[in-house]
Amino acid sequence: MSAQTGASDDPRGLSNGELERRYAALHREVFALYESAQGGAGADTTREGTDAAHRQAQARAQPLVEQARRLHEERVRRLRRRARRWWWATGAITVTGTALVLWLIARG
C-alpha cells in the first residue's frame, strides 16, 4: 500500500485499525526514505553529497509527514474522547457507589 493511496481521505471515516495501519505504513515509508538516503550517501562521502541526499529525502518525505500528522491528530482526538468517557464513567460509578453505601448505612 502506498501512502499516497487515500491521501485525500478524511481520517475521521477510518476505523481504528485502519487508522493505525495507515499511520504505521507512513511511518515506515518515511524512515525508509531517510535510510535509503543514508545508504546512497554512504558511497558519496562528501558533506555536500550527504546534505543533498538528506534534503532530497526530506523533500520526498514532507507530504508523507503531513499525512501522518493528520492521522496522528485523529488518533489523539479519539484517545482524548475515550479518556473523557472513562473519566465520566468513573465519576458516575463513584457517585452511585457512594449513594448506595450511604443508603445502606441509613437503612442499617
C-alpha positions as CSV (number, residue, x, y, z in Angstrom):
1,M,0.0,0.0,0.0
2,S,1.4,3.3,-1.0
3,A,1.0,6.2,1.4
4,Q,-0.4,8.3,-1.5
5,T,-3.4,5.9,-1.7
6,G,-6.2,7.6,0.1
7,A,-4.3,10.8,0.7
8,S,-7.5,12.8,0.4
9,D,-9.4,10.5,2.7
10,D,-10.9,12.0,5.8
11,P,-9.3,10.2,8.7
12,R,-12.5,10.5,10.7
13,G,-14.1,8.0,8.4
14,L,-11.4,5.3,9.1
15,S,-11.8,2.5,11.6
16,N,-9.3,2.5,14.5
17,G,-7.5,-0.5,13.0
18,E,-7.2,1.1,9.5
19,L,-6.1,4.4,11.1
20,E,-3.3,2.6,13.0
21,R,-2.3,0.6,9.9
22,R,-2.0,3.7,7.7
23,Y,-0.1,5.6,10.4
24,A,2.4,2.7,10.7
25,A,2.7,2.4,6.9
26,L,3.5,6.1,6.6
27,H,6.0,5.9,9.5
28,R,7.8,3.0,7.7
29,E,7.8,4.8,4.4
30,V,9.3,8.0,5.9
31,F,12.0,6.1,7.7
32,A,12.8,4.1,4.5
33,L,13.3,7.3,2.6
34,Y,15.8,8.6,5.1
35,E,17.5,5.2,5.4
36,S,17.9,5.0,1.6
37,A,19.3,8.5,1.5
38,Q,21.9,7.5,4.1
39,G,22.7,4.4,2.2
40,G,23.1,6.3,-1.0
41,A,25.1,9.0,0.7
42,G,27.4,6.3,2.0
43,A,29.0,6.0,-1.4
44,D,29.4,9.7,-1.6
45,T,31.5,10.7,1.4
46,T,31.5,14.4,0.9
47,R,29.5,16.6,3.2
48,E,27.7,18.2,0.2
49,G,26.6,14.8,-1.1
50,T,25.3,13.8,2.3
51,D,23.5,17.1,2.7
52,A,22.0,16.8,-0.8
53,A,20.8,13.3,-0.2
54,H,19.2,14.4,3.1
55,R,17.5,17.4,1.5
56,Q,16.1,15.2,-1.3
57,A,14.8,12.6,1.2
58,Q,13.3,15.4,3.3
59,A,11.5,16.9,0.2
60,R,10.1,13.4,-0.7
61,A,9.1,12.7,2.9
62,Q,7.3,16.0,3.5
63,P,3.9,15.0,2.0
64,L,4.1,11.7,3.9
65,V,4.8,13.5,7.2
66,E,1.9,15.8,6.6
67,Q,-0.4,12.8,6.1
68,A,1.0,11.2,9.2
69,R,0.3,14.4,11.2
70,R,-3.3,14.4,10.1
71,L,-3.7,10.7,11.1
72,H,-2.0,11.3,14.4
73,E,-4.3,14.3,15.2
74,E,-7.2,12.0,14.6
75,R,-5.7,9.3,16.8
76,V,-5.2,11.9,19.6
77,R,-8.7,13.2,19.2
78,R,-10.1,9.7,19.5
79,L,-8.0,8.8,22.5
80,R,-9.0,12.0,24.3
81,R,-12.6,11.3,23.6
82,R,-12.2,7.8,25.0
83,A,-10.4,9.2,28.1
84,R,-13.2,11.7,28.7
85,R,-15.8,8.8,28.5
86,W,-13.8,6.8,31.0
87,W,-13.5,9.8,33.3
88,W,-17.3,10.4,33.2
89,A,-17.9,6.7,33.8
90,T,-15.6,6.7,36.8
91,G,-17.3,9.7,38.3
92,A,-20.8,8.2,37.7
93,I,-19.7,4.9,39.4
94,T,-18.2,6.8,42.3
95,V,-21.3,8.9,42.9
96,T,-23.6,5.8,42.5
97,G,-21.4,3.7,44.8
98,T,-21.3,6.4,47.4
99,A,-25.0,6.9,47.3
100,L,-25.6,3.2,47.6
101,V,-23.2,2.9,50.6
102,L,-24.9,5.9,52.3
103,W,-28.3,4.4,51.7
104,L,-27.2,1.0,53.2
105,I,-25.8,2.8,56.2
106,A,-29.0,4.8,56.7
107,R,-31.1,1.6,56.5
108,G,-28.9,-0.4,58.8
